[in-house]
């Protein structure tokens, strides 16, 4: 088979999954073309090795290394990275993390993104280089967000577990915090693993720090965690902090539990110091579309808690929540239409809302609906004649 044909087949190995026939066929084709001394094939093999981090079998690795070095000296960054990987993993040469780091740095300097991530890992963990957090973060500046996030996590766990020979939880937390700046939920996930010890190390103090970081970065699950830990305290300062965290969590419209907790706190008739922040939290969460917060804020307007009483405003808020599918909002709004509180009395509309709430499984709706339908039937009957009435 011609070398050109082999190169075309070899290209398939770059994008194919490793367990597919295309990958196996393409890799074999690249090996054959490289063994013929074709420089393009050697560079292709380097790309395959770098992209898939694969160890090549059935090949003279020392000879391949010489060829890769030759291409590396001529600016082929994938070839540089491939040599680094050989030293890093001990493929055909003795493991030498220092040499591997040197080659990674070389590839990084000529702009290879994966090499930048490897260089950051080497600086962050001390694998082949002297540890330098600033240098690690600097190399990650040129890496895409997904790779940057995963590299920060890898460095953090390596330092937390000591897998590269150095255990440094303080430094690990700093790398985890950097990852949390990109995606807050990462810090909460790491914190959960540290709290439970699922990776072989348990550190509740570090977990607590990361939960707070995640909460401050806007992760609603972490904010709920912080709030729940404080909500049972009798100290007003702790209760105020709990309200703050519930309010942050409720900004996630899907975190209905947070909106529900704020609403529940309001029904407990809190002290004056808490009413204002609870109302403020419900207001912001309601604006974000949290259905439970809408219901809680409606309750505040209906009873005039922390705001001027306004049944009309309460009905308007419940309508928004009902439109979003909240069965409780439909139930409460149905009662308002029945009584004419905040809206014009409309028994038909009340029955429609209550029926929908019942079908959604709201427990009180069935009883309320039976009284409404009974009222509707009674309304259609002629008034009873008094026993002593005399026909005229």
Residue, then its C-alpha position, 0 to 999 in steps of 0.5 A: x500500500x502506498x505511503x499516501x494511502x497509509x497516511x489517509x488511513x492513519x488520519x482516522x485514528x486521530x478522531x476515532x475512539x480507541x476501542x474502534x476498528x478505525x483507531x486500530x487500523x489507522x494506528x497500524x497504518x501510521x506505524x507502517x508509514x513511519x517505519x518507512x521513514x516518512x516524516x509526516x507519518x512520524x508527526x501523525x503518530x506523535x499526534x495520535x500518542x498525544x491526543x489519546x495518551x496511548x502507549x505504542x506496542x510492536x514498535x522500536x520505541x528508541x528509534x521512534x524517540x529519535x524521530x520524534x526528537x528530530x521533528x520536535x527540533x523542527x517545531x512539531x509541538x505534538x512530537x515534543x508532547x509525545x516525547x514528554x509522554x514517553x518519559x512521563x509514562x516510561x514508554x520505551x525509556x526509563x520514567x524520568x519526570x524531570x525530563x518529561x517536565x522539560x519536554x512538556x514545558x517545551x511543547x507548552x512554549x510553542x503553544x500546545x494547549x494540552x502541554x500547558x495543562x501538563x506544565x501547570x500540573x507539574x508546577x502545581x504538584x512538583x512532578x518533575x519541577x519545583x512547586x510553584x502555584x503562581x507558575x501553575x496558574x499562569x500556564x493555565x491562562x492559555x487553556x480552555x475552560x473545561x481543561x483548566x477546570x479539570x487540571x485545577x481539580x487534578x492538582x488539588x486532589x494530588x495535593x490533598x491525597x499526596x499522590x505526587x509525594x507532597x501533601x498540602x491541604x492548604x494549597x489543595x484548597x486554593x486550587x479547588x477555589x480556583x476551580x470554583x471560580x469557573x464553576x461553583x458546584x465543583x467546590x461543593x462536590x469536592x467538599x462532599x467527597x472530603x466530608x464523606x471520605x469517599x476518596x480515601x481522605x476525610x477532612x471536615x474542616x476543609x470541606x466546610x471551607x469549600x462549602x462556604x466558598x461554593x455558597x459565596x460563589x452562588x451554588x444553591x446546594x452549598x448555600x442550603x447546606x450553610x443555611x440548614x446548619x444555622x437555622x436551628x440556632x437560637x442566636x439571632x446572628x446565626x438566624x440572620x445568616x441562615x436567612x442570608x444563605x436561604x435567600x441566596x439559594x432561592x435565587x435558583x428558581x429550581x431550588x424550591x426547598x430554599x424558597x419554601x424555607x424562607x416562606x416557612x420562616x415567615x409563617x413562624x412570626x419571626x422577630x423584627x430583625x428577621x422580617x425585613x431580610x426574609x421579605x427581601x430574600x423572598x422578593x428577589x427569589x420571586x423575581x427570579x421565578x422561584x414558585x415557593x418564594x412567590x407563594x411566601x411573598x403572597x402570604x406576606x402581602x395577604x397578611x401584611x407581614x413586613x409589607x403593607x397588606x394588599x390582597x390584590x398583590x397577593x393574588x397577582x403573585x399567586x397567579x404567576x406561581x400558578x401559571x408556573x405549575x404550582x399546585x399550592x398556588x392554584x389552591x390558594x388562588x382558588x380560595x381567593x376567587x371563591x371568597x372574592x379576596x383580592x379578586x372578583x369573586x368567581x366560583x367557576x374560576x375557583x373550581x377550575x383552579x381547585x380541580x387543577x390543584x387536586x389533579x396535581x396531588x395537592x392534599x387539601x384541594x379535594x376537600x376544598x373542591x367538594x365544598x365549592x361544587x356543593x355551593x355551585x349546585x346549591x346556587x342553581x336551586x330555587x330558594x326553599x319555601x317557608x313552611x307557613x307561607x300562604x299562597x297568594 
